[in-house]
Amino acid sequence: MQRYHDTRSDPLPMHSPQHDIERANLDRLTAEFLARGGKVQKVGHQMSSAPATFTINPERSPVYAHLFAAATPLVAPEALVAAEIEASFPDADKHAALIMADAAMGNSPKWIARKHHMTEKYVRQVARDYHITFHTQR
């Protein structure tokens, strides 16, 4: 087994007679072009002045498509009940009504607190004040 690769037996060496012929041919063609009055323009890293062809369309992107959708969202029955309760009760009783409606549906105080962005301690205190009973506790 060979420990190191021997580059002398590579099939395509870096300098071959074919490469030298092509290099000389390119030099001859370039000299003819310059002799006819042609100019060589160095462009650099910006190879084209055309605008970029690739753009992200946010309307077709799975990340942003929902922002452009005009469809009305589906409203759950719980949200309808919460909206009716918020419209019909004064501010002091809103929380109690929301908690009472969710407790009647069988939700636990912990779930109700998380759903309405309250603390569980506050939900239990309102339940005690308004005599609301929960079917499940946790």
C-alpha positions, 0 to 999 in steps of 0.5 A: 500500500502506498502511503503518499500519492505520487503525482507523476502518474496522474492522468491529467498533469497541470502542464501538458502539450495540449494546454500549452497549445490552447494557451498559445492559441488564446494569446494569438486570438487576443493579440488579433482582437487588440490589433483590430482596435478591440478593447478589453474591459475589466468588469470585476466581481459585478459581471452584469449590469442587469438586475437580479433575477431572483426575488422572494415573493412574500405572497407565495412564501409559506412564512408570509403568505398568511399576512396577505390572505383575505379569507376570514378566519374561522371563529371557535364557539368559545371565542363567540361566547367570550365576545358576547360576554365582553360586550354585555357585562361591565369591566368588573364582571367580565373576568367572572363571566369568562371564567364561568363560561369556561368552567361550564364547558368543563375547563380547569382553572389552570387552562382558563388562566392560560387562555385568558392571560390571567394567573391561576390564583386570580382565577380561583379567587374570582371563582370563590367570589362568584361561587363558580365550581370547576368540574376539573381542578388541574 
